[in-house]
Amino acid sequence: MVSRRAWQALGVAGGVAGAAGAAVGVGVATHRRRELARDRRRLAGELDSRGEQPGAQPAPTSSSVMADDGIRLACEEIPPQQGPPRLTVVLVHGFALDRRTWFFQRQSLPALVDPAVRTVLYDQRSHGRSERAPRDTCTLEQLGRDLEAVLRALAPEGPLVLVGHSMGGMTLMALAEQHPELFDSRVLGVALISTSAGEMGSAGLPGSLLSRYNPLTRGIGGLARLQPKLVQQGRRMLSDVIWGITRRFAFGDRKVDPALVDLVDTMISANAVDALTDFVDTLGTHNRIAALPALAGCEVLVMAGTKDEVIPYTHGERIAAELPSAQMISFEGVGHLPMLERRAEVEDALEGLIRRSAARIPAPARRAPGRKRRA
């Protein structure tokens, strides 16, 4: 085992800060295991380039939306497979990841028939294929404004269901704080997965590596800005250790399909280290418990894994306690990514949320959501 301080350094250098974290060191036992890991990632990369495995890069973004400060956000719009959509579902990913987080859901949601839904996904700023943003704009307040810009451009009318994972859930709360009227009029359903409404610095990953007071995190972030090639080289050298840390913190099941670990590892590795550390302050100071009442008029679904070591399960319980009418689903033994680790159960729960939300649509308002027609 490596020391607590050592694994923190390895975790930041690998960009594991958001999705997998670093609370306990994970090593690679033998030279043979390292060789197998390298072969596995090489094969994963080949399959990814051909679109043949979970997490393969989606087709080039079908659209992009300009945020209010000019940052380009890469987006994807998926129509229903059958019939006109009754509502639009917007999927918002978490820290250090990208829209590939929803690999399975982007297939299952368009297949829904009753109701048929239109699906919108996008990469948060400085993540995935979206444009790198200045450090001072990497705040949850700005992420809330980004989501509003996506809705304004890609779903300007019609009923909505918003689904957020981890930092994506916090983004939904920021939107509710800024535009509570949306949740009175258009947002019929909200799903909050493995997320928190506040007190992020007290436990879990933010209580250690993502603490705004952690000089190691800030130091490596600064080094990544000054010497990006050096940090990336260290990242490559430690790739096997980082893969083990990713499995340790992203998933509760140690026997999880390695392809899913590869997916998370690939998403994290695609992001620049300093782009991730730019979000440390906003995650560490997040407190939007006061914004939760704006969701009280919606159908609310809260999901959390009991073995989540990034954002502890108790944070989900706190959200459900603040919203007594919310449905709380616990995934026993599951880590931070239930949409991958227990995808069938998550999809069943989301389908139930969507059906309950659709039942709220007044008959005269039942028309296909989407873009406004241009003259």
N, C-alpha and C positions, 0 to 999 in steps of 0.2 A: 504494500500500500504506500502511496505517496502521501506527503503531509497535506493538511488542509490548505495551507498557503500555496503549495505546489499545484494541487489540482485546480485551485482558483485561477492560477496563471495559465494553466493548460486550457481551461474552459474558455477564458476570454480569447486566448490566441486562436482557438478553433472556431470562435463565433458561436459557441454553444450557449452563450449567455441567455438567450431568450427561451428556446424551446426545450433544451435538455438540461441546461444549468450545470453547476458544479458544486456539489456539497460533500462528496466523498470521492477519493481517488479511485480510478479504475485503471488497471494495467493490462498489458497483453502478456500472457504467460510464456509463450515459446516463440522461437524464430519461425517455426512452421505455421503457427497461428497467424503471424504477421504476413507470411507469404499468402496464406489462404485469403486473408482479408484484402490484400492488394488485388488478388485475382478476382475476388467477388466484386470489388468496386470497378475493376476494369470491365468486367462483363456487364455490370449495371450501367456503366456509361455507354457501352455499345447498344444495349437495349433501349436506354433512354433516348439515344439519338434516333432510333428507329420507331420510337413510340410504342414499344412492346412490353413495357412493365409499368407497375404502379408508380406514378410520379413522373412519367415521361413528360417532357416539356409540352405544354399545350401548343396548338397551332399559333402562329404569330397573332398577336392580339388583334381582335376584330375591331377594336375601337380604342380611343384614348380620350381621357377627359382632362381638361386643364383645371387645376385647383385655383383657388382665388389668388394665390401668390405666384401663379405661372408654372408650377411644377406639373409635369405631365404624369398622369396616372394611367397605367396599362390596364385595360378592362376586357372583359369577355362577356358576351351575351348569348344565351342558349335558349332557343324557343322550345316549347313543349313538342313532344313527338306526335301528339294527337290533339286536334281541336284547338280552339282559341284559348288563351290563358285567362284564368279568373283573377289571378293576382301575380305579383312579382316577388320572388324570393331573392334577397341580397345576402351573399355570404362574405363575411369579413374575417380575414385570417389574423393570426397572432404574431407576436414579436419574433423576429429572426426567421420567419417562414415566408411563404408566398401562397398564391391561390391554389397551388398543387396540394395544399393541405386538404382540400375538398375533392380529392381525386375520385373517391367513390360516390360522394353525394352529387357531383356534377353529372354523373351518369344516372343515378336513381331519380333525382328530382324531375328532370325533363320527361321521364317515363310515367310520371303520375297522370292518371286519367280523371279522377274525380276528387279534387279539382285538378285541372291542368294548370301548370304554372310556368312562368317564364323565369329563368335563372340569370342573375347578374353576379359576376365575380370581379374582383380587381385586386391589384397588388398595392399595398400601402406604400406611401412615399419611402424612398430609400430601400425598398424591398423588391425582390423579384425583378420584373422588367420595367417597373416604374422608375422615374427619374430620381437621381440622388438629390436630396434636399439639403439646404444649409442647416447647420447644427441647431441654430436658434429657432428653427421651425419644426424641429422634431419633438413636438409636444402633443399630448392627448387633445388639447384644445384644437390644434390644427388638424389632427386626425378626424375630429368630429366635423370640422368644416369641410375636409376632403370628402367625407361620406355624403354630406349634404350636396356637394358639387356633383358627385356621381349620381345621386338621386335626381337632381335637377336636370342633368343631361340625358340620362338613360332611362329614368322612370319618373317623368315629370307629373304623371297623373295615375290614378288608379290605386287600389289597395296594395299594401306592402306587408311582408313578413321579413324581419331582419334577424339574421343569425350571426352571432359573433363568438369567436373562440379567443380566450386569453386576452391579449391586448385588443383584439377585435371586439370583445365584449365591453371593454372599457371605452372603446371608440363609440359604441352604441350609447353608453351612458353619457359621454361628452355631447353627443348629438341631442339626447334628451334634455340635457342641461341647457343647451343653446336654443333648441327649437321644440319646446314641449308641445306646441300646437300641432306638430306633425303626428304626435302620438295620440292626440285627441281626434284627429281627422282621418289620416291615411294609414298609419301603422296599426295593423290589427293584431299582429303576433310578434313576439320577441323570444329568441332562444339565446340563453347565456351559458356558454360551455367553458368549464374550467377557467373561470375568471373571478375577479374580485371587485368589490365596490369601494375598498379603502383599506387602510392600515397595512399597506403592502410591505413596509419595512420591518414588520414584527416577526415574520416567520417565512419559511420556504426560501426559494431562490432570492427574492428581493431583500430578505433579511441578511444575506451574506454578500454574494457576488454583485447583485444589482443595487446594493446600498449606495446612495449618493455620497456617503462618507468613506467609501472603500478606496483608499489611495491606489491600490493595485489596479482596480478597474480603470480609474482615470489615467493612471500611468500608461497602461497598455493601449488605451484609446489614443492618448497623445502620441505614443510611439508609432501606432498604426498610421496616424496622419503624417508624421515626419518621415518614417521609413516603411512605407507600405510593402515594398518588396521583401524586406527583412522579416516582417511579421508573416507575410504569406508563405515564405520559405519555412518558417517555424511551424506554421499550420500544416504544411505538407509533411514535414518530418514527424509530426505528432499525430498523423491522421488516424492511426490504429487506436491510439489512446483516446482520441476524440470520439471515434466511433463507439467505443465502449462506454464513454461517458454519456453519449447521446442515448444509447439503449438504456442505460441506468436511470436516466431522468425523464425521458420522454414516455417510457412504457412501464407498466406495472408487472407485466408478464415477462420473465427472463427468457422464455422460449418463444418470444414473438418472432414472426416471420422476418428473417434478415432483410428481405426486400423492403419492408416498411421502415426498418432502421436506415437503410440506404436512402430511402426517400427523404426522411427527415435530415439526415446527414448532408445530402445533396442540397437541399433547400438552404440549410444554415451556411454551408460552405460557399454558396453563391453570393452571399452578402459580405460586403467589406466589413472588417472588424470594427473600424471606427464609425461606420454607419450604424452599427448596433449599439456601441457605447454612447452614441449621441442621444439615445432614448433613456439612458439610465435615470436622469433626474426626474423626468416626467412619470416614469413607472414608480419610482421610489416615493413620490409625493402624491400619487393618485389617491383621491378621496372624493367619491361621488355618491356616497350614501344618500345625501340630500336630493340627488337627481332621481332616485328610484321611484318616488311617488308618481313621477310623470308616466311610468309604465303601468301603473295600477289599473288603468282602463283597458289594457291590452290582454290578450292571452299570453301568459308568460310561462316559459319552460326553462328550468335551471337544471343543468347536468354537470356532474362532477365525479371524478374517480377517487376512491378512498385511499389510493396509494399515490396520489399526486404530490410530488415533492417540489414542484415548481411553485404552484399556488395551492396551498393545502385545502383539503376538502371542507374545512370549517368556513372558508370564505364563501363557498356556495351555500352553506347552511345559513350564513348571515344574510345573504341576498334573499333567500326564501323566507326568512323570518320577517324581513322588511316588506315582503309582498305576500301576505297570507294566502291570496288566491292563486299563487303560482304553483305549478306542478314541479316537484323536486324529484329527480331521478338520480339514484346513487348507483355507481358501477363498482361493485366490490372487486378489489384487487387491481383496479385499472389506474394507469398513470395520467399524464397530462394531455394525452391525445386520444380520447375515446372515439372520435370519428374515424380513427384508423384501427385502434385496438378492438373496439366493439362496434364496428360500422353498421352491422345489421340492426342492432338495438337502437343505435342513434338514429338511423334512417326511419325506423318504425316510430320513434318518438317525434321526429320532425314531421312525418306524415300526419300524425295525430294533431300536432300543433297547427299544421296547414289546414287540415279539415275543420278544426274548431274556428280558425280565423276566417275561413271562407264562409262558414255558416253565419258570420256576423255581417256579411255584405248585404246591404239592402237591395232588394230586387232591382230597382231602377238603376243602381250603380254598377250592375254586373256587366261590364264591358271589358274588352281586352286592354290591359295596361300596356304601356310602351312609350315610344317617342311620340312627340307631337308631330303631326303631319306638317310638312313644309309646303308653302305655296309654290 
